Amino acid sequence: MTQVDQVLEALPPERRHILIAGPTGSGKSALALGLAEALGGTVVNADALQVFAGWRILTARPDEADLARAPHTLYGHVPPDRPYSVGAWLRDIAPLLASGERLIVTGGTGLYFTALTEGLAEIPPTPPEVRAAADEMPLSALVAGLDAASRAALDLANRARVQRAWEVLTATGTGIRAWQDETPPPLLHLDQTAAFVLEAPPPWLNPRLARRFAQMMEAGLFEEGRAMAPGFSPAHPASKAIGARELVAHVEGRLSEAALREAVLTLSRQYAKRQRSWFRARMRGWTWLSQG
């Protein structure tokens, strides 16, 4: 029995929309495509880097053959230099949900899924000068500058979360916990969906990542790198794609192919580990499908 058949067998008939999360390289896009062919509907991207134009091969966006098999949306629709947030993604998916068609939402960005099914606090963007000031402050000063409610709710050893809370309070005058308490209802309640997480343990996933990198090279990875290099900037949001900096360094003659391969695989394994941690912490109520 294929994994598509397994999901079809387990699919509650009253739940129209399907969510599929999983680490990078775990096969979620193929599963989503198979389900779209079997059931009809549109495959919707929930990966924060596949939204950007450019880096199609490097970020493993669906290719032309996949796009011909079923409708896909929210892939490659954002210019590489334009900021794009989880709030922007929610605004993009809202009219798709309103259309009434079946959506098969797939990707590896856990925050997109939790914002979709749990709601997202509408916190204004942090001004650059506030972030610059926070970057220069020691953790102890950031903690001292928090309001009591936010301080009590945070892991005070996690600088990223503490700094975010300090920036929100400084920029808005309201603590991040208060913002979170005003979170609006979710666009899609989890109990209205069939939600799956692909469990991809390292012994199974790591060889797949190596094979995928080889397939990327065969598909024109170096040509893509040469096409992107002239306008490349580490400051562009799309430049956070795993291996983007290293690929540009390689096509410009500053990094060997072997070093590029090792960097991409190491970064991919590290990213998959972070994804697994998020899914275990935030998606316990989802159905887990073993890939091992």
RODO-2510 file (C-alpha; in nm, 4 decimals, decimal comma):
residues 292
     n   res          X          Y          Z
     1     m     0,0000     0,0000     0,0000
     2     t     0,1403     0,3389    -0,0974
     3     q     0,1472     0,6298     0,1447
     4     v    -0,1186     0,8036    -0,0649
     5     d    -0,3410     0,4974    -0,0180
     6     q    -0,2697     0,4991     0,3567
     7     v    -0,3804     0,8601     0,3856
     8     l    -0,6878     0,8063     0,1695
     9     e    -0,7870     0,5125     0,3897
    10     a    -0,7462     0,7221     0,7072
    11     l    -0,9100     1,0351     0,5673
    12     p    -1,2314     1,1384     0,7477
    13     p    -1,4837     1,2066     0,4674
    14     e    -1,6227     1,5182     0,6382
    15     r    -1,2841     1,6946     0,6530
    16     r    -1,2285     1,8697     0,3236
    17     h    -0,8878     2,0308     0,3721
    18     i    -0,5647     1,8357     0,4239
    19     l    -0,2509     1,9598     0,5991
    20     i     0,0841     1,7856     0,5488
    21     a     0,3884     1,8968     0,7454
    22     g     0,7316     1,7395     0,7486
    23     p     1,1045     1,8061     0,7569
    24     t     1,2902     1,9094     0,4459
    25     g     1,3313     1,6190     0,2059
    26     s     1,0718     1,3989     0,3769
    27     g     0,8468     1,3485     0,0731
    28     k     0,5586     1,5759     0,1713
    29     s     0,5332     1,7439    -0,1704
    30     a     0,5037     1,4078    -0,3461
    31     l     0,2357     1,2969    -0,1009
    32     a     0,0414     1,6198    -0,1486
    33     l     0,0619     1,5845    -0,5267
    34     g    -0,0593     1,2250    -0,5127
    35     l    -0,3550     1,3270    -0,2983
    36     a    -0,4402     1,6163    -0,5291
    37     e    -0,4503     1,3773    -0,8226
    38     a    -0,6648     1,1283    -0,6319
    39     l    -0,9072     1,3723    -0,4710
    40     g    -0,8866     1,6917    -0,6720
    41     g    -0,7989     2,0241    -0,5175
    42     t    -0,5037     2,2620    -0,5068
    43     v    -0,1641     2,2066    -0,3488
    44     v    -0,0851     2,5139    -0,1355
    45     n     0,2686     2,5960    -0,0300
    46     a     0,3434     2,6307     0,3428
    47     d     0,7200     2,6713     0,3170
    48     a     0,8606     3,0148     0,3988
    49     l     1,1384     2,9923     0,1386
    50     q     0,9453     2,8354    -0,1480
    51     v     0,7296     3,1493    -0,1644
    52     f     1,0172     3,3397    -0,3278
    53     a     1,0904     3,3640    -0,6984
    54     g     1,4349     3,2339    -0,7881
    55     w     1,6039     2,9364    -0,6207
    56     r     1,3445     2,6946    -0,7571
    57     i     1,5897     2,4057    -0,7665
    58     l     1,7727     2,4919    -0,4456
    59     t     1,4499     2,5123    -0,2415
    60     a     1,3005     2,2043    -0,4154
    61     r     0,9926     2,3841    -0,5460
    62     p     0,7659     2,1715    -0,7682
    63     d     0,8944     2,1534    -1,1236
    64     e     0,6994     2,1988    -1,4451
    65     a     0,6051     1,8307    -1,4603
    66     d     0,4511     1,8473    -1,1119
    67     l     0,2700     2,1714    -1,1903
    68     a     0,1144     2,0041    -1,4941
    69     r    -0,0286     1,7215    -1,2825
    70     a    -0,2280     1,9329    -1,0345
    71     p    -0,2895     2,3000    -0,9498
    72     h    -0,0309     2,4560    -0,7180
    73     t    -0,0314     2,8010    -0,5586
    74     l     0,1734     3,0309    -0,3327
    75     y     0,4956     2,9027    -0,4854
    76     g     0,7506     3,1538    -0,6162
    77     h     0,5078     3,4452    -0,6105
    78     v     0,7191     3,6846    -0,4000
    79     p     1,0222     3,8762    -0,5400
    80     p     1,3488     3,7624    -0,3736
    81     d     1,4158     4,1027    -0,2158
    82     r     1,0655     4,1601    -0,0723
    83     p     0,9926     4,0827     0,2966
    84     y     0,7229     3,8220     0,3477
    85     s     0,5751     3,7264     0,6838
    86     v     0,3477     3,4612     0,8253
    87     g     0,0801     3,7310     0,8371
    88     a     0,1240     3,7881     0,4634
    89     w     0,0901     3,4143     0,4048
    90     l    -0,2339     3,4062     0,6038
    91     r    -0,3687     3,6937     0,3953
    92     d    -0,2760     3,5041     0,0784
    93     i    -0,4395     3,1792     0,1859
    94     a    -0,7605     3,3374     0,3196
    95     p    -0,9297     3,3817    -0,0218
    96     l    -0,8316     3,0263    -0,1160
    97     l    -1,0134     2,8968     0,1909
    98     a    -1,3125     3,1138     0,1036
    99     s    -1,3286     2,9662    -0,2475
   100     g    -1,4676     2,6384    -0,1178
   101     e    -1,2264     2,4152    -0,3101
   102     r    -1,0219     2,1459    -0,1385
   103     l    -0,6808     2,2695    -0,0259
   104     i    -0,3877     2,0377     0,0359
   105     v    -0,1518     2,2578     0,2350
   106     t     0,2021     2,1268     0,2556
   107     g     0,5382     2,2527     0,3726
   108     g     0,7961     2,2572     0,6462
   109     t     0,7337     2,5934     0,8137
   110     g     0,5662     2,4997     1,1391
   111     l     0,4718     2,8575     1,2223
   112     y     0,2576     2,8800     0,9083
   113     f     0,0555     2,5773     1,0189
   114     t     0,0141     2,6880     1,3796
   115     a    -0,0856     3,0392     1,2708
   116     l    -0,3393     2,8883     1,0298
   117     t    -0,4957     2,6557     1,2874
   118     e    -0,4403     2,8500     1,6130
   119     g    -0,4489     3,2147     1,5012
   120     l    -0,1798     3,4804     1,4867
   121     a    -0,1399     3,7929     1,6978
   122     e    -0,1389     4,1001     1,4726
   123     i     0,1812     4,2560     1,6090
   124     p     0,3102     4,5538     1,4051
   125     p     0,6533     4,5149     1,2401
   126     t     0,9553     4,6155     1,4480
   127     p     1,1158     4,9432     1,3279
   128     p     1,4772     4,8898     1,2107
   129     e     1,6147     5,1317     1,4698
   130     v     1,4526     4,9364     1,7545
   131     r     1,5968     4,6096     1,6267
   132     a     1,9397     4,7673     1,5837
   133     a     1,9308     4,8890     1,9442
   134     a     1,8257     4,5456     2,0685
   135     d     2,1067     4,3780     1,8749
   136     e     2,3591     4,5788     2,0770
   137     m     2,2114     4,5016     2,4201
   138     p     2,3184     4,2153     2,6472
   139     l     2,0579     3,9531     2,7302
   140     s     2,0390     4,0688     3,0927
   141     a     1,9396     4,4202     2,9853
   142     l     1,6730     4,2870     2,7512
   143     v     1,5259     4,0731     3,0286
   144     a     1,5279     4,3682     3,2678
   145     g     1,3362     4,5761     3,0149
   146     l     1,0440     4,3340     2,9811
   147     d     0,7022     4,3727     3,1360
   148     a     0,6207     4,1274     3,4152
   149     a     0,3624     3,9220     3,2229
   150     s     0,5894     3,8661     2,9231
   151     r     0,8883     3,7922     3,1463
   152     a     0,6925     3,5250     3,3335
   153     a     0,5866     3,3533     3,0098
   154     l     0,9280     3,3410     2,8384
   155     d     1,2307     3,1144     2,8454
   156     l     1,4664     3,3877     2,9648
   157     a     1,7704     3,1977     2,8349
   158     n     1,6389     3,2127     2,4779
   159     r     1,7825     3,5365     2,3438
   160     a     1,5778     3,5368     2,0229
   161     r     1,2477     3,5172     2,2101
   162     v     1,3538     3,7652     2,4773
   163     q     1,4763     4,0131     2,2171
   164     r     1,1546     3,9787     2,0189
   165     a     0,9517     4,0530     2,3333
   166     w     1,1686     4,3551     2,4174
   167     e     1,1341     4,4895     2,0629
   168     v     0,7544     4,4508     2,0699
   169     l     0,7230     4,6290     2,4039
   170     t     0,9601     4,9084     2,2995
   171     a     0,7958     4,9620     1,9603
   172     t     0,4306     4,9343     2,0637
   173     g     0,4171     5,0070     2,4366
   174     t     0,2315     4,6783     2,4854
   175     g     0,3899     4,3532     2,6044
   176     i     0,4061     4,0552     2,3721
   177     r     0,1969     3,8442     2,6099
   178     a    -0,0835     4,1014     2,5921
   179     w    -0,0650     4,0931     2,2124
   180     q    -0,0837     3,7126     2,2194
   181     d    -0,3869     3,7238     2,4478
   182     e    -0,5658     3,9234     2,1752
   183     t    -0,4961     3,6625     1,9069
   184     p    -0,7919     3,6455     1,6634
   185     p    -0,9642     3,3147     1,5828
   186     p    -0,7812     3,0897     1,3372
   187     l    -0,8726     3,0832     0,9711
   188     l    -0,9022     2,7045     0,9846
   189     h    -0,9618     2,5063     1,3029
   190     l    -0,7526     2,1922     1,3280
   191     d    -1,0609     1,9777     1,3894
   192     q    -1,1907     2,0857     1,0483
   193     t    -0,8920     1,9309     0,8725
   194     a    -0,7103     1,6046     0,8184
   195     a    -0,3643     1,6967     0,9496
   196     f    -0,0554     1,4803     0,9024
   197     v     0,3102     1,5059     1,0039
   198     l     0,5693     1,2972     0,8220
   199     e     0,8037     1,1487     1,0797
   200     a     1,1441     1,1286     0,9119
   201     p     1,4194     1,0031     1,1463
   202     p     1,7807     1,0900     1,0550
   203     p     1,8861     0,7356     0,9472
   204     w     1,6087     0,7424     0,6874
   205     l     1,6215     1,1111     0,5960
   206     n     1,9956     1,1810     0,5656
   207     p     2,0574     0,9489     0,2657
   208     r     1,7537     1,1054     0,0968
   209     l     1,9019     1,4519     0,1447
   210     a     2,2235     1,3352    -0,0206
   211     r     2,0316     1,1875    -0,3150
   212     r     1,8258     1,5046    -0,3464
   213     f     2,1378     1,7199    -0,3699
   214     a     2,2680     1,4979    -0,6515
   215     q     1,9330     1,5359    -0,8285
   216     m     1,9526     1,9133    -0,7853
   217     m     2,2880     1,9190    -0,9604
   218     e     2,1480     1,7114    -1,2462
   219     a     1,8489     1,9484    -1,2703
   220     g     2,0681     2,2561    -1,3221
   221     l     2,1618     2,3759    -0,9737
   222     f     2,4847     2,5414    -1,0867
   223     e     2,3094     2,7168    -1,3748
   224     e     2,0518     2,8479    -1,1275
   225     g     2,3322     2,9725    -0,9048
   226     r     2,4969     3,1572    -1,1930
   227     a     2,1629     3,3147    -1,2871
   228     m     2,0987     3,4339    -0,9315
   229     a     2,4518     3,5487    -0,8479
   230     p     2,4491     3,8936    -1,0190
   231     g     2,1609     4,0236    -0,8070
   232     f     2,2384     3,8228    -0,4954
   233     s     2,2444     3,9969    -0,1581
   234     p     2,2636     3,8266     0,1825
   235     a     2,0135     4,0889     0,3006
   236     h     1,7395     3,9615     0,0679
   237     p     1,4812     3,7400     0,2404
   238     a     1,5197     3,4720    -0,0288
   239     s     1,8905     3,4480     0,0518
   240     k     1,7996     3,2529     0,3668
   241     a     1,7448     2,9503     0,1436
   242     i     1,9647     2,6654     0,2618
   243     g     2,2877     2,6738     0,0642
   244     a     2,2183     3,0002    -0,1228
   245     r     2,5293     3,1789     0,0008
   246     e     2,7435     2,8727    -0,0514
   247     l     2,6114     2,8144    -0,4037
   248     v     2,6879     3,1730    -0,5022
   249     a     3,0356     3,1355    -0,3533
   250     h     3,0857     2,8197    -0,5593
   251     v     2,9755     2,9646    -0,8934
   252     e     3,1979     3,2668    -0,8248
   253     g     3,4961     3,0378    -0,7677
   254     r     3,5255     3,0919    -0,3927
   255     l     3,4103     2,7469    -0,2746
   256     s     3,4753     2,3982    -0,4051
   257     e     3,1983     2,1635    -0,5154
   258     a     3,2848     1,9251    -0,2317
   259     a     3,2652     2,2036     0,0255
   260     l     2,9338     2,3203    -0,1237
   261     r     2,7871     1,9711    -0,0995
   262     e     2,9019     1,9276     0,2602
   263     a     2,7657     2,2684     0,3600
   264     v     2,4242     2,2081     0,2022
   265     l     2,3875     1,8640     0,3579
   266     t     2,5011     1,9830     0,7009
   267     l     2,2653     2,2812     0,6940
   268     s     1,9797     2,0606     0,5705
   269     r     2,0313     1,8084     0,8504
   270     q     2,0408     2,0878     1,1090
   271     y     1,7251     2,2437     0,9665
   272     a     1,5435     1,9095     0,9686
   273     k     1,6361     1,8657     1,3347
   274     r     1,4846     2,2050     1,4208
   275     q     1,1720     2,1186     1,2234
   276     r     1,1304     1,7868     1,4044
   277     s     1,1605     1,9676     1,7382
   278     w     0,8874     2,2156     1,6390
   279     f     0,6548     1,9446     1,5152
   280     r     0,6971     1,7369     1,8326
   281     a     0,6292     2,0405     2,0520
   282     r     0,3414     2,1981     1,8590
   283     m     0,1738     1,9232     1,6531
   284     r     0,0977     1,6504     1,9029
   285     g    -0,2665     1,6459     1,7978
   286     w    -0,1811     1,5712     1,4335
   287     t    -0,1662     1,2237     1,2793
   288     w     0,1957     1,1110     1,2492
   289     l     0,3042     0,9007     0,9524
   290     s     0,6287     0,7098     0,9875
   291     q     0,8795     0,7388     0,7047
   292     g     1,1416     0,5218     0,8717
***
